[in-house]
């Protein structure tokens, strides 16, 4: 794993005024709402709720140093993760289902969200990493403007399921430093079956290409911490349900072999997976190893891999004050 590196981080960042204008534009996109590809067109500003169930005020379930991310995101202090509630997909195996499809979370004003960001910086986190924040974009951007004015200097990592609209991504250009999208599926039929997203494949692929145009390949500083670029995540599913070979082939066709890919082995049959017998089991080591070997054979040079034991750790319980059992210190 040898991403580009540089000694100092000199980001080209928008001014506070420009970020606030983007926040206002995101608010306009939420009434009627077309922030995500579903384009529900409900009036979020007045309190109407669409597919994701999110209201006009951002809701988060946790703000904490997260030690389970890829090494360039974690560092020694953890990723400064903000777990947003609700989601525009309904993955039957979601390990965060308590917040993505349940009702765990609390409303935060932009000022309070900015305070959480600054607290994570004070805790020596490596970045600020909002998780699934697209449906709360206006509040997130307003909070970033406040936090920047008050001294936030950390890179912003945008952690997303990949089901993003190009219009929304345009608002993030010049604000997000590192994109961390999923490419979950190679088949819309499978995407519909497991995540209720019938147009996932083309939508996520267009989104990932747009992200790469904005930030390029992954760049790390001399400490090995990510400061700019793209990391594409792909979760291996039982029985190759995710279409891993097709996804890697698409990445290889549209991006250089130096693009950074994270091949994830952490699938566990959680939540409603037991309704689908074919994925109601863990991924075997052989299944995962075949995907990793394929990536190497295809010539990808920057690939993160996971220990299959990751199926046993890192599953959060957001009804607890400390959602992760290793919260506050790196896992062994």
C-alpha positions as CSV (number, residue, x, y, z in Angstrom):
1,X,0.0,0.0,0.0
2,X,1.9,3.0,-1.2
3,X,-0.3,6.1,-1.8
4,X,1.2,9.4,-2.7
5,X,2.6,11.4,0.2
6,X,3.6,15.0,1.0
7,X,5.0,16.7,4.0
8,X,2.6,19.5,4.5
9,X,-1.1,19.8,3.9
10,X,-2.1,22.9,2.0
11,X,-5.8,22.5,1.3
12,X,-7.6,24.7,-1.2
13,X,-10.6,25.4,0.9
14,X,-13.7,27.5,0.4
15,X,-14.2,30.5,2.7
16,X,-16.7,30.4,5.5
17,X,-19.0,32.6,3.4
18,X,-18.8,30.2,0.5
19,X,-19.5,27.2,2.7
20,X,-22.6,28.9,4.1
21,X,-23.8,29.6,0.6
22,X,-23.4,25.9,-0.2
23,X,-25.4,25.2,3.0
24,X,-28.2,27.5,1.8
25,X,-28.2,25.8,-1.6
26,X,-28.5,22.4,0.2
27,X,-31.4,23.7,2.1
28,X,-33.0,24.7,-1.2
29,X,-32.5,21.2,-2.5
30,X,-34.4,19.9,0.5
31,X,-37.6,21.8,-0.2
32,X,-38.8,20.0,-2.3
33,X,-36.2,17.4,-1.4
34,X,-33.9,16.1,-4.2
35,X,-30.8,15.8,-2.1
36,X,-30.4,12.1,-3.0
37,X,-31.2,10.0,-6.1
38,X,-34.7,9.1,-4.7
39,X,-35.8,12.8,-5.2
40,X,-38.8,12.3,-2.9
41,X,-39.7,16.0,-3.3
42,X,-41.2,16.3,0.2
43,X,-40.9,19.7,1.9
44,X,-38.2,18.9,4.4
45,X,-37.9,22.5,5.6
46,X,-41.5,22.4,6.9
47,X,-41.1,19.0,8.5
48,X,-42.3,16.6,5.9
49,X,-40.4,13.3,5.8
50,X,-39.5,11.3,2.7
51,X,-37.9,7.9,2.2
52,X,-35.1,8.4,4.7
53,X,-37.3,9.7,7.4
54,X,-35.0,12.6,8.2
55,X,-36.5,15.9,9.4
56,X,-35.2,19.4,8.9
57,X,-32.7,19.3,11.8
58,X,-29.6,17.1,11.7
59,X,-29.8,14.0,13.9
60,X,-26.7,12.1,15.1
61,X,-26.3,9.0,17.2
62,X,-22.7,9.4,18.3
63,X,-19.6,11.5,17.9
64,X,-16.4,9.6,18.8
65,X,-12.9,8.6,17.9
66,X,-13.3,5.5,15.7
67,X,-10.5,3.0,15.5
68,X,-12.1,0.6,13.1
69,X,-11.4,2.5,9.8
70,X,-8.6,2.1,7.3
71,X,-5.2,2.9,8.8
72,X,-4.7,6.3,6.9
73,X,-8.1,7.4,8.4
74,X,-7.5,6.1,11.9
75,X,-3.9,7.0,12.8
76,X,-3.1,7.0,16.5
77,X,-6.1,9.1,17.6
78,X,-8.9,7.5,15.6
79,X,-11.1,9.0,13.0
80,X,-13.3,11.8,14.3
81,X,-16.6,10.1,13.4
82,X,-20.0,11.6,13.4
83,X,-22.7,8.9,13.0
84,X,-25.7,10.5,11.4
85,X,-29.2,8.9,11.9
86,X,-31.4,7.7,9.0
87,X,-30.4,6.6,5.5
88,X,-31.5,6.6,1.9
89,X,-31.0,2.8,1.6
90,X,-32.4,-0.1,3.6
91,X,-29.7,-2.7,3.6
92,X,-31.1,-5.9,5.2
93,X,-27.7,-6.6,6.7
94,X,-26.8,-3.1,8.0
95,X,-24.6,-3.2,11.1
96,X,-25.8,0.3,11.9
97,X,-29.5,-0.5,11.5
98,X,-30.3,1.0,14.9
99,X,-29.6,4.4,13.5
100,X,-30.0,3.9,9.8
101,X,-33.4,2.3,9.9
102,X,-34.3,2.8,13.6
103,X,-34.8,5.9,15.6
104,X,-31.7,6.1,17.8
105,X,-30.2,9.6,17.7
106,X,-30.7,13.2,18.9
107,X,-31.1,16.5,17.1
108,X,-28.2,18.9,16.9
109,X,-28.1,22.5,15.8
110,X,-25.2,23.5,13.5
111,X,-23.6,25.2,16.5
112,X,-23.7,22.1,18.6
113,X,-22.5,19.9,15.7
114,X,-19.5,22.4,15.2
115,X,-18.7,22.0,18.9
116,X,-18.6,18.2,18.5
117,X,-16.2,18.6,15.6
118,X,-13.9,20.8,17.6
119,X,-14.0,18.4,20.5
120,X,-12.9,15.6,18.2
121,X,-10.0,17.8,17.0
122,X,-9.1,18.5,20.6
123,X,-9.1,14.7,21.2
124,X,-6.4,14.4,18.6
125,X,-8.5,12.6,16.0
126,X,-7.0,12.4,12.5
127,X,-10.0,13.9,10.6
128,X,-13.7,14.7,10.8
129,X,-15.7,11.8,9.3
130,X,-19.4,12.3,8.9
131,X,-21.1,8.9,8.2
132,X,-24.1,8.9,5.9
133,X,-24.6,12.7,6.2
134,X,-26.1,13.5,2.7
135,X,-29.7,13.8,3.9
136,X,-28.5,16.3,6.6
137,X,-26.2,18.2,4.3
138,X,-27.4,21.7,5.0
139,X,-26.8,21.4,8.7
140,X,-23.5,19.6,8.2
141,X,-22.2,22.4,5.9
142,X,-23.4,25.1,8.3
143,X,-21.6,23.4,11.1
144,X,-18.4,23.1,9.1
145,X,-18.5,26.8,8.4
146,X,-18.8,27.6,12.1
147,X,-16.1,25.0,13.1
148,X,-13.7,26.4,10.5
149,X,-14.2,29.9,11.8
150,X,-13.4,28.6,15.3
151,X,-10.2,26.8,14.3
152,X,-11.1,23.4,12.7
153,X,-8.2,22.4,10.5
154,X,-8.7,18.6,10.2
155,X,-9.4,17.0,6.8
156,X,-13.1,16.2,6.1
157,X,-13.8,12.5,5.2
158,X,-17.2,11.9,3.5
159,X,-18.3,8.4,4.4
160,X,-21.2,7.3,2.2
161,X,-23.0,4.3,0.8
162,X,-22.3,5.6,-2.7
163,X,-26.0,6.3,-3.4
164,X,-25.5,10.0,-4.0
165,X,-26.8,12.5,-6.5
166,X,-24.3,14.5,-8.7
167,X,-26.1,17.7,-7.7
168,X,-25.4,17.1,-4.1
169,X,-21.7,16.1,-4.8
170,X,-21.3,19.5,-6.6
171,X,-22.0,21.2,-3.3
172,X,-19.2,19.3,-1.6
173,X,-16.5,20.2,-4.2
174,X,-13.8,22.1,-2.4
175,X,-15.1,21.1,1.0
176,X,-14.6,17.3,1.2
177,X,-10.9,16.3,1.3
178,X,-11.3,12.5,1.3
179,X,-14.2,10.6,-0.2
180,X,-15.0,7.1,1.3
181,X,-17.8,5.6,-0.8
182,X,-19.1,2.1,-1.0
183,X,-19.5,0.3,-4.3
184,X,-21.8,-2.3,-2.9
185,X,-23.2,-4.1,-6.0
186,X,-22.8,-5.0,-9.6
187,X,-26.4,-5.9,-10.1
188,X,-29.5,-3.7,-9.7
189,X,-31.6,-6.7,-9.1
190,X,-29.4,-7.6,-6.1
191,X,-29.3,-4.0,-5.0
192,X,-33.1,-3.9,-5.0
193,X,-33.3,-7.2,-3.1
194,X,-30.9,-6.4,-0.3
195,X,-31.0,-2.5,-0.2
196,X,-34.2,-1.4,-1.9
197,X,-32.2,0.7,-4.5
198,X,-33.2,-0.4,-8.0
199,X,-30.8,2.0,-9.7
200,X,-27.9,1.6,-7.4
201,X,-25.3,0.4,-9.8
202,X,-25.3,3.3,-12.3
203,X,-26.0,5.9,-9.7
204,X,-23.1,4.8,-7.4
205,X,-20.7,4.4,-10.2
206,X,-21.4,7.9,-11.6
207,X,-21.1,9.3,-8.1
208,X,-17.7,7.6,-7.5
209,X,-16.4,9.0,-10.8
210,X,-17.5,12.5,-9.8
211,X,-15.8,12.1,-6.4
212,X,-12.5,11.1,-8.1
213,X,-12.7,14.1,-10.4
214,X,-12.9,16.3,-7.3
215,X,-10.1,14.8,-5.2
216,X,-8.1,12.3,-7.3
217,X,-6.0,9.5,-5.9
218,X,-5.4,9.1,-2.2
219,X,-2.6,11.3,-0.8
220,X,-1.2,10.9,2.7
221,X,1.1,13.1,4.8
222,X,4.4,12.0,6.2
223,X,2.6,10.4,9.2
224,X,0.7,8.2,6.8
225,X,-2.6,10.0,7.4
226,X,-5.0,10.6,4.6
227,X,-5.3,14.3,3.6
228,X,-6.9,14.1,0.2
229,X,-8.3,11.6,-2.3
230,X,-10.5,8.6,-2.8
231,X,-10.9,5.3,-1.0
232,X,-13.4,2.9,-2.6
233,X,-14.9,0.3,-0.2
234,X,-16.3,-3.0,-1.4
235,X,-17.9,-5.4,1.0
236,X,-17.6,-9.1,0.1
237,X,-21.0,-10.9,0.5
238,X,-21.7,-14.6,0.7
239,X,-21.9,-16.5,-2.5
240,X,-20.4,-13.5,-4.4
241,X,-23.8,-11.7,-4.1
242,X,-22.0,-8.4,-4.4
243,X,-20.6,-9.2,-7.8
244,X,-17.0,-8.5,-6.7
245,X,-15.4,-9.5,-10.0
246,X,-17.7,-7.2,-12.0
247,X,-17.1,-4.3,-9.6
248,X,-13.3,-4.6,-9.7
249,X,-13.4,-4.9,-13.5
250,X,-15.5,-1.7,-13.7
251,X,-13.0,0.1,-11.4
252,X,-10.1,-1.1,-13.6
253,X,-11.8,0.1,-16.7
254,X,-12.6,3.6,-15.5
255,X,-9.7,4.3,-13.1
256,X,-6.0,3.8,-12.9
257,X,-4.6,0.8,-11.1
258,X,-3.2,3.2,-8.5
259,X,-6.7,4.0,-7.1
260,X,-7.1,2.9,-3.5
261,X,-9.6,0.1,-2.8
262,X,-10.6,-1.3,0.6
263,X,-11.8,-4.9,0.3
264,X,-13.9,-5.6,3.4
265,X,-14.4,-9.0,5.0
266,X,-16.5,-7.9,7.9
267,X,-19.9,-9.0,6.7
268,X,-22.1,-10.7,9.4
269,X,-25.7,-11.8,8.9
270,X,-27.2,-9.1,11.0
271,X,-30.6,-7.4,11.2
272,X,-32.9,-8.9,8.6
273,X,-30.4,-11.1,6.8
274,X,-32.2,-14.2,8.0
275,X,-35.0,-13.4,5.6
276,X,-32.6,-14.3,2.7
277,X,-31.1,-17.7,3.2
278,X,-28.3,-17.2,0.6
279,X,-26.7,-14.4,2.8
280,X,-27.7,-15.7,6.2
281,X,-24.2,-16.8,6.9
282,X,-20.7,-15.3,7.2
283,X,-18.3,-14.9,4.3
284,X,-15.8,-17.7,4.3
285,X,-12.1,-17.1,4.2
286,X,-11.9,-18.8,0.8
287,X,-14.6,-16.4,-0.6
288,X,-12.8,-13.4,0.7
289,X,-9.3,-14.6,-0.4
290,X,-10.5,-15.1,-3.9
291,X,-11.6,-11.5,-4.1
292,X,-8.3,-10.3,-2.7
293,X,-6.3,-12.5,-5.1
294,X,-8.4,-11.2,-8.0
295,X,-7.6,-7.6,-7.1
296,X,-3.8,-8.4,-7.1
297,X,-4.1,-10.3,-10.4
298,X,-5.9,-7.3,-12.0
299,X,-2.9,-5.1,-11.1
300,X,-4.4,-2.9,-8.4
301,X,-1.5,-1.5,-6.4
302,X,-3.2,0.1,-3.4
303,X,-5.5,-2.4,-1.7
304,X,-6.5,-2.5,1.9
305,X,-7.5,-6.0,3.2
306,X,-9.2,-7.1,6.4
307,X,-8.6,-10.0,8.8
308,X,-11.7,-12.3,8.6
309,X,-11.7,-12.0,12.4
310,X,-13.2,-8.5,11.8
311,X,-16.5,-10.3,11.5
312,X,-16.2,-10.7,15.3
313,X,-15.4,-7.1,16.2
314,X,-16.5,-3.6,15.5
315,X,-20.3,-4.2,15.5
316,X,-21.7,-1.2,17.4
317,X,-24.6,-0.9,19.8
318,X,-25.9,2.6,19.5
319,X,-28.2,2.2,22.4
320,X,-25.1,2.1,24.7
321,X,-23.2,5.2,25.8
322,X,-20.1,3.7,24.3
323,X,-21.3,2.0,21.0
324,X,-18.1,0.2,20.3
325,X,-16.6,-2.1,22.9
326,X,-13.1,-0.7,22.2
327,X,-14.2,2.9,22.3
328,X,-11.6,5.3,23.6
329,X,-8.6,3.1,22.7
330,X,-7.5,1.1,19.6
331,X,-8.7,-2.5,19.4
332,X,-6.1,-5.2,20.0
